[in-house]
């Protein structure tokens, strides 16, 4: 499944790479919300997908932080 592969890729990354990806996903979410507000967004389901990806990234970051302690 697509999401399982994405989570495996996240687990393979370092904390710094995860933070970079988190920042990029948040920027993308901001841009999508801005496009939606100005009626320029065609695929509104992308907002939900990016929000879930942000949650996945944060979950992996938290799990790695707990293992490090």
C-alpha positions in Angstrom: 0.0 0.0 0.0 1.1 3.5 -0.7 0.9 4.9 2.8 2.9 2.0 4.3 5.7 2.7 1.9 5.7 6.4 2.7 5.9 5.6 6.5 8.8 3.2 5.8 10.6 6.0 3.9 10.0 8.4 6.8 11.4 5.9 9.3 14.6 5.6 7.2 15.2 9.4 7.4 17.2 11.2 10.1 15.6 13.8 12.4 17.0 16.7 10.4 15.5 15.3 7.2 12.2 14.8 8.9 12.1 18.4 10.1 12.9 19.6 6.6 10.1 17.5 5.2 7.7 18.7 7.9 8.5 22.4 7.0 8.0 21.6 3.3 4.6 19.9 4.0 3.4 22.8 6.1 4.3 25.2 3.4 2.5 23.1 0.9 -0.6 23.0 3.1 -0.5 26.8 3.5 -0.3 27.2 -0.3 -3.2 24.7 -0.8 -5.4 26.5 1.7 -4.6 29.8 0.0 -5.5 28.4 -3.4 -8.7 27.0 -2.0 -9.7 30.4 -0.5 -9.2 32.1 -3.9 -11.0 29.3 -5.8 -7.9 28.2 -7.7 -7.6 24.7 -6.2 -8.8 21.9 -8.4 -8.0 18.9 -6.2 -9.4 19.7 -2.8 -8.7 16.2 -1.5 -4.9 17.1 -1.6 -5.5 19.3 1.6 -6.6 16.2 3.5 -3.7 14.1 2.2 -1.1 16.7 3.2 -2.6 17.1 6.6 -2.4 13.4 7.2 1.2 13.3 5.9 2.1 16.1 8.4 0.6 14.0 11.2 2.6 10.9 10.0 5.8 13.0 10.0 5.2 14.3 13.5 4.4 10.8 14.7 7.7 9.5 13.4 9.6 12.4 14.9 8.0 11.7 18.3 8.7 8.0 18.1 12.4 8.7 17.2 12.6 11.2 20.1 11.3 8.6 22.6 13.8 6.0 21.4 16.6 8.4 21.7 15.8 9.1 25.4 
